[in-house]
Amino acid sequence: MPDARYRAVLWDFGGVLTESPFEAFRRYERRRGLPDDFIRSLNAVNPDDNAWARFERGEIPLEEFDRAFGAESRAAGFAVPGAEVIALLYGEPRPAMVEALRRCGQHYVTACLTNNVKTGMGHGLPATDARAAQVQEILGLFDHVFESSLIGARKPEPRFYRMALEALKVQPREAVYLDDLGINLKPARAMGMTTIKVEDADQALRELQSILDLPLLDA
């Protein structure tokens, strides 16, 4: 029987249910002749108030983000249009993770906790219509979706997690949270949530399966 100590399973989106955008960043950097991890390192400078942070909180529109990110990247030595980076955010879905989400939804409240952006295409989608349809199908599996660009807070800000838990009427100890970034897991863990750092689908699902006592991996 599924573990009744838990009431909710919370999921990050990119890098958990889909391929990590960092993989797409690296491919882009190689094509453009940029230093490895240039985009990630740029986003780590002034992380609470840089162009990326303001865009994820919905404080600036796409056009302003494009200019601001371009200026920040130029100052770091390589001009990168912000709009080109946004187009890299949504990778291929991970079927095993999506199936696990379906199974969890039969026993627990499920919610997506995602840092995203507004681009005028729904859920911050900058990609093709086909990719947009894939993402919307996955989002439709959740009971609730919490988007940084709509609620004005972003991970790892503790208030993001508090807002989600309050809306779900779930205590931290009753929630399991999966994310591919340790920085996003740290405040959730400090609040009392059980956390899983997603390195790959098989590892993450083995951990989640063990925690919930729920079959998530096909033999």
N, C-alpha and C positions, 0 to 999 in steps of 0.2 A: 504493500500500500504506500502511496506517496506520503512523504513526511508532512504531518499536519502542523508541525511547528512553524512552517512557512505558509504565507498567504499570497505572496506575490513574487514573480520573477521579472526583473527589470533588465532591459537590454539596451546597450548602445547599438547604433546602426552600422555606420561605416567601419570596416575592420572587424566586425563581429558577424553580422548577417550578410555582409558583402565583402568582397576583396578590400583590403586596406587601401585607402587613398594614398598612403605613403608609397605603395608600389607604383602607382601612377605618377606620383611626384618624381620618383627615381627615373622612370622611363623618360619623362619629360626633360629632366635635367641632363640625361645622357644625350638626347636628341639635340638639345640646345647648347651642349658643351659647358654646362654649369657645374660648379663644384658639387660633389655628393652632399645630399641633405641640405642644400642651400635654402630651399623653401621652408623646411622644418626649422632650421636655425633662425631664419628671418622671423618666423612666427613666434619664436621664443624670446625675442627682444621686446621689452616692455609688454609682456603678455596680457596684461589687463586692459591696456588702452591703445594697442596698436590697431592698424586697419582691420586685421582679421577679427580681433576681439569685438570691436565696435560693430562690424558687419554681422557677426553671429548673434549679438544682442539686439539686432534690428535697429541700431541707432543711425545707420547711414545706408543709402540706397546703393544698388549695384554700380551705378556710374561713379559715385564718389569713392566707393571701395576700389574700383579699377584705378582711379587716379592716385589714391592714397597708397595702395600697395605698390604701384609702379614707382612712386617717389621713394618709398622705403627700400625697395629692391635696388634702385639706382644708387641710393646712398650707401648701400652695402657692396656696391661694385658691379652689379649686373641688373640691367633693366628687364623686369618681368611684368607683363600686363596682368593685373589682377583678374580680369575676365578669363584669361587662359588658365589660370590656376583653378578657378571655380569650376571650369569644365572638366576637371580631373576628379571631382569628389566622389562620384558614384561608380563603383566597380561592379564586377560580375557578382550575382548572388551566390551564396554558399548553400547548396541544396540541403546538406545535412543539418545545418543550423536552422534553416527555415522549417524543416520537418520537426526539429526539436521544439521550436517555438509553437508549432501546432499542437504537439503532444502536451507541452506545459499548459497551454491554454485550456485543455480539458480538465485540469485540476486546480490551476492557480490563476489569479489575476495576472495579466501580462501588460507591461507598459514599455514603451520605447522612450528612452531619455537621450535626446540627440542634440548636439550642437549643429545647427544648420543655418542657412542664409536665405534671404528673400531675393529671388531673381525674376519673379513674375510668372513662374512656371509650376507653382505648387510644390510645397515641401522643399523649396530652394532648388528645384531641379533645373540644371543647366544642360542636360544631355538630350539625347534623341527621344522621340516619342516612344520608341520601343523600350528604352531603358526607363523612361518615366513610368510606363505602364507596369514594368516589373517591380519598381520600387513601391508604387501605389498598391499593388497586389500584396506585397509583404506587409506594408503598413496597415492594410485592412485586417490582418490577423490579430493585431493588438487590441486590447480593451481600451487602452488610452495611449496617446502620443503626446509627449511633452517636448516642444521645439523651442530652442533658445531664442530664435528670431521672433517668436510670438509672445513669449512670456517675459522677455527683457532680462533674462539671466542666463548664464552659460556655465557648463562644467569647466573647471572644478569649483566654482563658487558654491559654498555650502547652501546658500538660499535656493539654488536650483533644486537640490535634492529635497530640501524641506518642503518646497512648494509641491513637488511631485508626491511625496509621502502624505502630505496633508490632504491633497486632492483624492488620493486613493484610500484614505482612512486606514493606513497601514503603519504599524510601528517599525522602526528600523530593524529590530531583531527578527521581524517577520518577513524580511525581504532578502532575496539573493540578487546580486547585481553583477552583470558581465560587461566588461569594457576591455578594449585592447590597449588602453593607456593607463599606466600606473598612477599618473598624476590625477586622473579622474576617479580612480578607485580609492585613493587615500582618504578623501573626506567622507566618502560613503562608509568605508571601514571604520573610521573614527566615530561615526554616528551610531555604529552598531550593526550595520548590514554585513551579511556574508558576501564576500566578493570573489570573483574569478577573473584573473587576467588572461585574456584570450590571446594565446600565441598562435594557435591553429585550431581548426574545427574539432579534430579528434581529441586533442588534449582538453579543450574546454568542455566538450560534451562528456568526457569521462569524469571530469570533476563535478559537473552539474548532476550527472546521473548518480554519482555517489552521494552527493549532498541531499538530493531529493528522494533517493531510493525509487527512481522512476526510469524505466527503460527508454533510453534516448539513442542508443547506438545499436544498429542492426548487427547481429552476429555474423 
